[in-house]
Structure formats: C-alpha cells, structure tokens
Amino acid sequence: MAAPALTHPGTTRSAPRREGLLERLGLPRPLLWGYIGLALFMIGDGVETNILAPFLTGDHGFTIPLVGTLVTVYGVAVAIAAFLSAALSDLWGPRRVMMIGAGIWVVFNLLFLTVALTSSNVMLIFITYGLRGFGYPFFAYGFLVWITATANPKHLASSIGWFYVAFTAGLPTLGALVATGALDLFHLSMYETLWVSLVLVVIGALVAFIGVKEKIGRKPLVDNPEEVVKVLTYGLTLLATKPKVLLVMLTRMINSIPTYGMAIFFPALFVDRFDWTIGQFLILTTVIYAVNIPFNLVFGALGDRFGWSRTVTWFGAVLCAVSMIGLYVVPVYAIGQGWPFAYGLTLIVGAIFGIGLAGFVPLSAIAVSLAPQQPGAAMSSYNLGIGAAVFAGPLLVALLYGTLGAFGLVVLFAVLYLVAAVMASVLRGTQPGFHGMPARIPLNDAAPADALQR
C-alpha cells in the first residue's frame, strides 16, 4: 500500500530569476543563517561529547558503566526525537519544532548544570540530562525538513548536503576542538567548559531564529495533519515487513555505535593506559571527523560507479573494522616500543577510521530504493538507526566494560563492523541498473553525494 500523500500549502514558487553564487552552490539564500545557526548549535552540543565521561568519573564519582547507562538514557530520547521530528515538522511547522528543541536543550541543560551537578544527585542528573536528549534532534532535523520544503528542487540534494556539512562540522568535529581550546588554552575546568557549550547553543539558536525570515517553515506543511500519524506507522511497518529495510537500519546503527561508545571509555584509556591527555583524545576526535567530511563526497560518487552495497561493505564496514582494532593496537605497540611518534601514528589510524565512517554514505540511497513509493517512511526507519546508535553504543559499554575491558570492547566493535559488512553485502541489487556490475554513470551525472549522508 502506498504511503499517503501529504499536501503542502503555500509552496508555490516565484518566477525564475537568475541564480546567485549561493544558489548555484546549493545554499538556499533565505535559509543561510539557519545553516550558520545549526553549525553553532551543534558545536555547542558537541563540546561535551568527549569530556562528559571523564568529568563525571573524576568529579562526581561515576563509574564508566554508570556513565554509559546515563548516555544510554539520553540516547533513547535522541532516537525517539529523531524518529518523530519529520512528522512533527509537517504537523506544527519546522520553525516551531526547532524552537521546541532549542527550548528543551537550554532548559534541561540549565537544570543539569545548576541543580543536578551542584547537588551531585544521581537521579536528577539522569532526569535532566536524559530529557535534554529530545533537544538537538528536534532543532537539527526540524531544520532539515525546512530545507526540503523550501529549497530549489534542482539543488535539493546539494542543499541537504550542506545541512550535513554544518551538522558534522559541529558535532563532534569543531565541538571537540572548542573543548580542547577551553581546557588546554584557556585552562577552564570541565564544568566551566560545559557552560561554554550552553552559550554556543543559545547563540546558534538565536542566529537561526532571528536570521531566517523564510515564511513557509513558520506554519504547518500539510493540510491533512491526520496523515502524519500514518507516515510514522509506515516507517515501522517497513521495518516489520521488509527485511532489507531492517538490515539498512541495523547497518546504519552499527555505523555509529563505536563513535558513541568510544566517547565513554576512550578518554580513560588515553589517560590511564597511554599516559596521554584528554586534550589529545579530543584532537583525535577532531581528526576523525575532519577527514570524514570530504570523504562523504568521495564515497557518494564512488558508490554510484562501484555500487552502493559494495562501497558500504568494503570502504565502510571492513575498513572500519580494521581501523577500529588499529586505534587500540597501534598506540599500545608503539608506546611499548618507545616510539616518540606513537601519537602521530594514532592520528593516522584515526583518519583512516574517519574515512571508513564515510564509506557508509550510500546507505540512505539504499534505504529509499527499498521503498521508492514511501521515501518518507523509508527515511524514518533509517533515522531510527541513527538515533538508536546514540544509546546502543553507551549501553554496550555500560553492560560489558566491567567484563571485557577496553580491548574487549574494541574487538566487539570491530566484530560488529564485520557483521555490518555481511548485512551490507545482502543489499546488492538495490541500486537501479546495478546487478553485480558497476552502473556506467558518468561521474558528473552522479547524484550529489552530500544528499546521501547519514
């Protein structure tokens, strides 16, 4: 059964005019300040990503499994919000959903900083931090819906690509860099650095809400809001009735599980085992995701020629499995040999890991190809995989760190990537015109790779 059509009122476009540089680059001029605000918001959200675990263990007596449990609760909220954000944006309008997300983030983060942490009340820490998890998906993915509703269809893929550039540049790339600067250059405490996070989020939200004057995103995008619920149920129905859709969701989840799991126990590994600093771990995180951004473009184009499934299998899952092991084995061996360039080698392995993460780019194209008449539902199930990783990674750490230790978890993550490779190989044949041999598509005719991210 085909997904119900959603009618969008007030989306008639004005007469064609000569495009400026921004439009040719795929950046919708009316939403430009929204992209800038999103980047600032996500930088703020990303500041805490890799310092929360050492802060809670060092200053509040948390164990690493308890931190993993906390971030798992947070991740459940993120997964729910990521799944709901598109339908709620249709129902209420993207701007209102973004405002709700920003409000949730700011209010619960203030309570987290001023009440929960100052009292060291574990229950309050869990409640305030967990509920804050609804914040950034509503803000970020609400803006993504705003883009899809207003951008020039001719440049829509590029417009979506710029969204992911802003998103990933902030979380965790520049967020980790800001945390490094706050700790090592300005000598702020971790608690003070968390306040820097709040300031950046507030600035980003204000830039977006004040700077974007576009009208369509200020009101509901559908005349028939009752259909939004049906779209949500189609996403769940696809997961239950189409095994390959479930494989895509699980593969996308595995793509990011180690990222969120590493943030829990790698800081302690760097300090206690490698005798490095938290700042050096944050630099590693910056390197991983700085390299990841341009390779999203590379693997999008390569996927169209080499095959979506093959690209995810070999350049994504297998490469991530090997480099995941390398992130532990290389520094252990190099330090044991007394090599002065051990940290530099680790950064190189981290860059390779970032390249591997980009190899999963074609998964979103595979998701839509599995339900071409229900692209919204297909992407809802795909987004669920993104959100699920936020809690699945910390959950594995919470449950298994005490038994497996750091090396055991690294091996587990590598094995998960190999499982993802097997699942991705099953998805062959999902690419139009591709049945085991690369589609002969001129490179300059390939779909813009940015649109295929995450």
C-alpha positions as CSV (number, residue, x, y, z in Angstrom):
1,M,0.0,0.0,0.0
2,A,1.4,3.3,-1.0
3,A,2.1,5.9,1.7
4,P,-0.5,8.7,1.8
5,A,0.4,11.9,0.0
6,L,0.9,15.0,2.1
7,T,-0.2,18.2,0.5
8,H,1.9,21.2,1.3
9,P,0.1,24.5,1.2
10,G,1.7,27.8,0.2
11,T,4.6,26.2,-1.6
12,T,4.1,27.8,-5.0
13,R,7.4,29.3,-6.2
14,S,8.0,32.7,-7.7
15,A,9.0,33.3,-11.3
16,P,12.5,32.1,-12.1
17,R,15.3,34.6,-11.5
18,R,19.0,34.5,-12.2
19,E,20.7,32.4,-9.6
20,G,23.4,33.8,-7.4
21,L,26.5,32.1,-6.2
22,L,24.9,30.7,-3.1
23,E,22.0,29.1,-5.1
24,R,24.4,27.5,-7.5
25,L,26.3,26.1,-4.6
26,G,23.1,24.6,-3.3
27,L,22.8,27.0,-0.3
28,P,19.2,28.5,-0.2
29,R,19.8,32.2,0.5
30,P,16.6,32.5,2.7
31,L,18.0,29.7,4.9
32,L,21.6,30.8,5.0
33,W,21.5,32.0,8.6
34,G,19.8,28.7,9.5
35,Y,22.9,26.8,8.3
36,I,25.2,29.0,10.3
37,G,22.9,28.7,13.4
38,L,22.8,24.9,13.0
39,A,26.6,24.7,12.9
40,L,27.0,26.9,16.1
41,F,24.2,24.9,17.8
42,M,25.9,21.6,17.0
43,I,29.3,22.9,18.0
44,G,27.8,23.6,21.4
45,D,26.1,20.2,21.6
46,G,29.4,18.6,20.6
47,V,31.6,20.3,23.2
48,E,30.6,17.8,26.0
49,T,30.7,14.7,23.9
50,N,34.2,13.6,24.9
51,I,34.6,15.3,28.2
52,L,31.4,14.2,30.0
53,A,32.7,10.8,30.9
54,P,36.0,11.9,32.5
55,F,34.1,14.8,34.2
56,L,31.5,12.6,35.8
57,T,34.0,9.9,36.8
58,G,36.6,12.4,38.1
59,D,34.3,14.9,39.8
60,H,31.2,13.0,40.7
61,G,32.3,9.5,41.4
62,F,30.6,7.8,38.5
63,T,31.9,4.6,37.2
64,I,32.4,4.1,33.5
65,P,29.4,1.7,33.3
66,L,27.2,4.2,35.1
67,V,28.2,7.0,32.6
68,G,27.3,4.5,29.9
69,T,23.9,4.0,31.4
70,L,23.4,7.8,31.6
71,V,24.2,8.3,28.0
72,T,22.0,5.3,27.1
73,V,19.0,7.1,28.7
74,Y,20.0,10.2,26.8
75,G,20.3,8.2,23.6
76,V,16.8,6.7,23.9
77,A,15.4,10.3,23.9
78,V,17.5,11.2,20.9
79,A,16.2,8.1,19.0
80,I,12.6,9.0,19.7
81,A,13.1,12.6,18.8
82,A,14.9,11.8,15.6
83,F,12.1,9.5,14.5
84,L,9.4,12.0,15.3
85,S,11.0,15.2,14.1
86,A,9.9,15.0,10.5
87,A,6.2,14.2,11.2
88,L,6.0,16.9,13.9
89,S,7.6,19.4,11.5
90,D,4.9,18.7,9.0
91,L,2.2,19.0,11.7
92,W,3.4,22.1,13.5
93,G,5.9,23.7,11.1
94,P,9.7,23.3,11.1
95,R,10.4,26.5,12.9
96,R,8.1,25.7,15.9
97,V,9.7,22.2,16.2
98,M,13.2,23.9,16.1
99,M,12.1,26.3,18.9
100,I,10.8,23.4,21.0
101,G,14.1,21.6,20.5
102,A,16.2,24.6,21.5
103,G,13.9,25.3,24.5
104,I,14.2,21.7,25.7
105,W,18.0,21.8,25.3
106,V,18.5,25.1,27.1
107,V,16.0,24.5,30.0
108,F,17.2,21.0,30.9
109,N,20.8,21.8,30.4
110,L,20.5,24.7,32.8
111,L,18.9,22.4,35.3
112,F,21.6,19.8,34.7
113,L,24.3,22.4,35.4
114,T,22.8,24.4,38.2
115,V,20.8,21.8,40.1
116,A,21.8,18.2,39.3
117,L,25.6,18.6,39.1
118,T,25.9,21.0,42.0
119,S,24.0,18.6,44.2
120,S,25.6,15.5,42.7
121,N,22.2,13.9,42.8
122,V,22.4,10.9,40.5
123,M,18.6,10.8,39.9
124,L,18.5,14.5,38.9
125,I,21.5,14.0,36.7
126,F,19.7,11.2,34.9
127,I,16.4,13.1,34.6
128,T,17.8,16.4,33.4
129,Y,20.4,15.0,31.0
130,G,18.1,12.3,29.7
131,L,15.3,14.7,28.9
132,R,17.7,17.1,27.2
133,G,18.2,14.4,24.6
134,F,15.0,15.5,22.9
135,G,16.5,18.9,22.2
136,Y,19.1,18.7,19.4
137,P,17.1,16.2,17.1
138,F,14.1,18.5,17.1
139,F,16.3,21.5,16.3
140,A,18.5,19.9,13.7
141,Y,16.1,17.6,11.9
142,G,13.4,20.2,12.0
143,F,15.7,22.5,10.0
144,L,16.3,19.6,7.6
145,V,12.6,19.4,6.9
146,W,12.6,23.2,6.4
147,I,15.3,22.8,3.8
148,T,13.4,20.0,1.9
149,A,10.2,22.1,2.0
150,T,11.7,25.3,0.6
151,A,15.0,24.6,-1.4
152,N,15.0,24.8,-5.2
153,P,14.3,21.2,-6.3
154,K,17.1,21.4,-8.8
155,H,19.6,21.9,-6.0
156,L,17.8,19.9,-3.2
157,A,20.5,17.2,-2.9
158,S,23.2,19.8,-2.5
159,S,21.1,21.8,0.0
160,I,20.7,18.7,2.1
161,G,24.4,18.0,1.8
162,W,25.2,21.4,3.2
163,F,23.0,20.5,6.2
164,Y,25.2,17.5,6.9
165,V,28.3,19.6,6.5
166,A,27.1,22.0,9.1
167,F,25.8,19.2,11.4
168,T,29.0,17.1,11.2
169,A,31.3,20.1,11.4
170,G,29.7,20.9,14.7
171,L,29.1,17.5,16.2
172,P,31.7,16.3,17.1
173,T,34.4,17.9,14.9
174,L,34.6,21.6,16.0
175,G,32.8,20.8,19.3
176,A,35.8,18.6,20.3
177,L,38.2,21.4,19.1
178,V,36.4,24.0,21.2
179,A,36.6,21.7,24.2
180,T,40.3,21.3,23.6
181,G,40.9,25.0,23.5
182,A,38.8,25.7,26.6
183,L,40.7,23.1,28.6
184,D,44.3,23.5,27.3
185,L,44.5,27.1,26.1
186,F,42.1,28.9,28.5
187,H,42.6,26.4,31.3
188,L,38.9,26.2,32.1
189,S,37.6,23.3,34.2
190,M,35.4,20.7,32.6
191,Y,32.4,22.2,34.5
192,E,33.2,25.6,33.1
193,T,33.6,24.1,29.6
194,L,30.1,22.7,29.9
195,W,28.9,26.3,30.3
196,V,30.7,27.2,27.1
197,S,28.6,24.5,25.4
198,L,25.4,26.2,26.7
199,V,26.5,29.7,25.4
200,L,27.2,28.3,21.9
201,V,23.9,26.6,21.7
202,V,22.0,29.7,22.7
203,I,23.9,31.8,20.2
204,G,23.3,29.2,17.4
205,A,19.5,29.1,18.2
206,L,19.3,32.9,18.2
207,V,21.2,33.2,14.9
208,A,18.8,30.7,13.3
209,F,15.5,32.2,14.7
210,I,16.5,35.9,14.1
211,G,18.3,35.4,10.8
212,V,15.9,33.2,8.9
213,K,12.9,35.2,7.6
214,E,11.5,32.5,5.3
215,K,7.7,32.1,5.7
216,I,6.9,28.6,4.6
217,G,8.6,26.9,7.6
218,R,6.8,29.1,10.0
219,K,3.5,27.2,9.6
220,P,2.3,23.6,9.2
221,L,3.4,22.0,6.0
222,V,0.4,19.8,5.5
223,D,-3.3,20.5,5.0
224,N,-4.2,17.0,6.2
225,P,-2.3,16.6,9.5
226,E,-4.1,13.3,10.3
227,E,-1.9,11.7,7.6
228,V,1.3,12.4,9.6
229,V,0.5,9.6,12.0
230,K,0.1,7.2,9.1
231,V,3.5,8.2,7.7
232,L,5.0,7.3,11.1
233,T,3.3,3.9,11.1
234,Y,4.6,3.2,7.6
235,G,8.1,3.6,8.8
236,L,7.6,1.0,11.5
237,T,5.6,-1.2,9.1
238,L,8.5,-1.3,6.6
239,L,10.8,-2.5,9.4
240,A,8.5,-5.3,10.2
241,T,7.6,-6.4,6.7
242,K,10.7,-5.7,4.6
243,P,13.8,-7.5,5.9
244,K,16.2,-5.4,3.8
245,V,14.8,-2.2,5.4
246,L,15.6,-3.7,8.8
247,L,19.1,-4.6,7.5
248,V,19.7,-1.0,6.4
249,M,18.5,0.3,9.8
250,L,20.8,-2.1,11.7
251,T,23.8,-1.4,9.4
252,R,23.3,2.4,10.0
253,M,23.1,1.8,13.7
254,I,26.4,-0.1,13.7
255,N,28.0,2.7,11.7
256,S,27.8,5.0,14.7
257,I,27.7,2.6,17.7
258,P,31.5,2.8,18.3
259,T,31.5,6.6,17.9
260,Y,29.2,6.9,20.9
261,G,30.7,4.0,22.8
262,M,34.3,5.3,22.4
263,A,33.3,8.6,23.9
264,I,32.6,6.8,27.2
265,F,35.8,4.8,27.8
266,F,38.4,6.1,25.4
267,P,39.3,9.2,27.5
268,A,40.1,6.9,30.4
269,L,42.1,4.7,28.0
270,F,44.1,7.6,26.8
271,V,44.9,8.9,30.3
272,D,45.4,5.6,32.2
273,R,46.9,3.3,29.6
274,F,48.6,5.5,27.1
275,D,49.5,8.3,29.5
276,W,48.2,11.0,27.2
277,T,45.8,13.8,27.9
278,I,42.1,14.4,27.4
279,G,43.1,17.1,25.0
280,Q,44.9,14.7,22.9
281,F,41.9,12.4,22.7
282,L,39.8,15.4,21.6
283,I,42.3,16.2,18.9
284,L,42.0,12.6,17.7
285,T,38.2,13.1,17.6
286,T,38.6,16.3,15.6
287,V,40.9,14.5,13.1
288,I,38.5,11.6,12.6
289,Y,35.6,13.8,11.7
290,A,37.5,16.5,9.8
291,V,38.7,13.8,7.4
292,N,35.3,12.2,7.3
293,I,33.6,15.3,5.9
294,P,35.3,15.5,2.4
295,F,35.2,11.7,2.1
296,N,31.4,11.8,2.3
297,L,31.6,13.4,-1.1
298,V,34.1,10.9,-2.4
299,F,32.2,7.8,-1.4
300,G,28.9,9.2,-2.6
301,A,30.3,9.5,-6.2
302,L,32.2,6.2,-5.9
303,G,29.0,4.4,-4.8
304,D,27.2,5.4,-7.9
305,R,30.0,3.8,-10.0
306,F,31.3,1.0,-7.9
307,G,28.0,0.0,-6.4
308,W,26.2,1.2,-3.2
309,S,26.4,-2.1,-1.5
310,R,30.0,-2.8,-2.4
311,T,31.0,0.7,-1.2
312,V,29.3,0.2,2.2
313,T,30.7,-3.3,2.5
314,W,34.4,-2.7,1.7
315,F,35.1,1.0,2.2
316,G,32.7,1.4,5.1
317,A,32.3,-1.7,7.2
318,V,35.5,-3.6,6.5
319,L,37.8,-0.6,6.6
320,C,36.1,0.5,9.9
321,A,36.7,-3.0,11.4
322,V,40.4,-2.9,10.6
323,S,41.0,0.7,11.7
324,M,38.9,0.1,14.9
325,I,41.4,-2.5,16.0
326,G,44.2,-0.2,15.0
327,L,43.0,2.5,17.3
328,Y,43.9,0.3,20.2
329,V,46.7,-2.0,18.9
330,V,48.8,0.7,17.2
331,P,49.3,3.0,20.2
332,V,49.8,0.1,22.6
333,Y,52.5,-1.4,20.3
334,A,54.1,2.0,19.5
335,I,54.3,3.1,23.2
336,G,55.6,-0.3,24.1
337,Q,58.5,0.1,21.6
338,G,59.2,3.6,23.0
339,W,58.4,5.3,19.6
340,P,58.2,9.1,20.0
341,F,55.7,9.3,17.1
342,A,53.2,6.9,18.7
343,Y,50.6,9.6,19.0
344,G,51.1,10.7,15.4
345,L,50.6,7.1,14.2
346,T,47.4,7.0,16.2
347,L,46.1,10.2,14.5
348,I,46.8,8.5,11.1
349,V,44.8,5.4,12.2
350,G,42.0,7.8,13.4
351,A,42.0,9.5,10.0
352,I,41.6,6.1,8.3
353,F,38.7,5.3,10.7
354,G,37.1,8.6,9.7
355,I,37.4,7.6,6.0
356,G,35.7,4.3,6.8
357,L,32.8,6.0,8.5
358,A,32.2,7.9,5.3
359,G,32.0,4.7,3.4
360,F,28.5,4.1,4.8
361,V,27.3,7.2,2.8
362,P,25.3,5.2,0.2
363,L,23.1,3.6,2.9
364,S,20.5,6.3,2.6
365,A,20.2,5.8,-1.1
366,I,19.7,2.1,-0.5
367,A,17.0,2.9,2.1
368,V,15.0,5.0,-0.4
369,S,15.5,2.4,-3.2
370,L,13.8,-0.2,-1.0
371,A,10.6,1.8,-0.7
372,P,10.5,4.3,-3.6
373,Q,6.8,5.0,-3.2
374,Q,7.3,5.6,0.6
375,P,10.5,7.7,0.8
376,G,9.4,9.5,4.0
377,A,8.7,6.2,5.7
378,A,12.0,4.7,4.5
379,M,13.9,7.6,5.8
380,S,12.0,7.5,9.2
381,S,13.3,3.9,9.6
382,Y,16.8,5.0,8.5
383,N,16.7,7.9,11.0
384,L,15.8,5.4,13.7
385,G,19.1,3.7,13.1
386,I,20.9,7.0,13.6
387,G,19.1,7.7,16.9
388,A,19.4,4.1,18.1
389,A,23.2,4.3,17.9
390,V,23.3,7.1,20.4
391,F,22.1,4.8,23.1
392,A,23.3,1.4,21.8
393,G,27.0,2.4,22.0
394,P,26.9,3.6,25.6
395,L,24.6,0.7,26.6
396,L,27.2,-1.8,25.4
397,V,29.8,0.0,27.4
398,A,27.6,0.1,30.5
399,L,26.8,-3.7,30.3
400,L,30.2,-5.1,29.1
401,Y,33.0,-2.7,30.2
402,G,33.5,-4.4,33.5
403,T,33.7,-7.8,31.9
404,L,35.5,-7.1,28.6
405,G,37.6,-4.1,29.4
406,A,38.7,-1.5,26.8
407,F,40.4,-4.0,24.4
408,G,37.4,-6.4,24.6
409,L,35.0,-3.6,23.6
410,V,37.3,-2.5,20.8
411,V,37.2,-6.1,19.5
412,L,33.4,-6.2,19.9
413,F,33.0,-3.0,17.9
414,A,35.3,-4.4,15.1
415,V,33.2,-7.6,15.0
416,L,30.0,-5.5,14.7
417,Y,31.5,-3.8,11.7
418,L,32.1,-7.2,10.1
419,V,28.5,-8.1,10.8
420,A,27.6,-4.9,9.1
421,A,29.7,-5.9,6.1
422,V,27.7,-9.2,5.8
423,M,24.4,-7.3,6.0
424,A,25.5,-4.7,3.5
425,S,26.5,-7.4,1.1
426,V,23.0,-8.8,1.2
427,L,21.7,-5.4,0.0
428,R,23.2,-5.9,-3.5
429,G,20.7,-5.4,-6.3
430,T,19.1,-2.4,-4.6
431,Q,20.8,0.1,-6.9
432,P,18.9,0.9,-10.2
433,G,20.8,-0.5,-13.1
434,F,23.2,-2.4,-10.9
435,H,23.2,-6.1,-10.7
436,G,26.7,-7.0,-9.6
437,M,28.4,-4.8,-12.2
438,P,29.0,-1.1,-11.7
439,A,26.5,1.2,-13.3
440,R,28.0,3.1,-16.2
441,I,27.2,6.6,-15.0
442,P,29.4,9.5,-16.0
443,L,30.9,10.9,-12.8
444,N,29.5,14.4,-13.5
445,D,26.0,12.9,-13.8
446,A,26.1,11.1,-10.4
447,A,23.7,12.3,-7.7
448,P,25.4,14.8,-5.4
449,A,27.0,12.8,-2.7
450,D,26.1,15.1,0.1
451,A,22.4,14.1,-0.1
452,L,23.3,10.5,0.7
453,Q,24.8,11.2,4.1
454,R,23.6,9.7,7.3
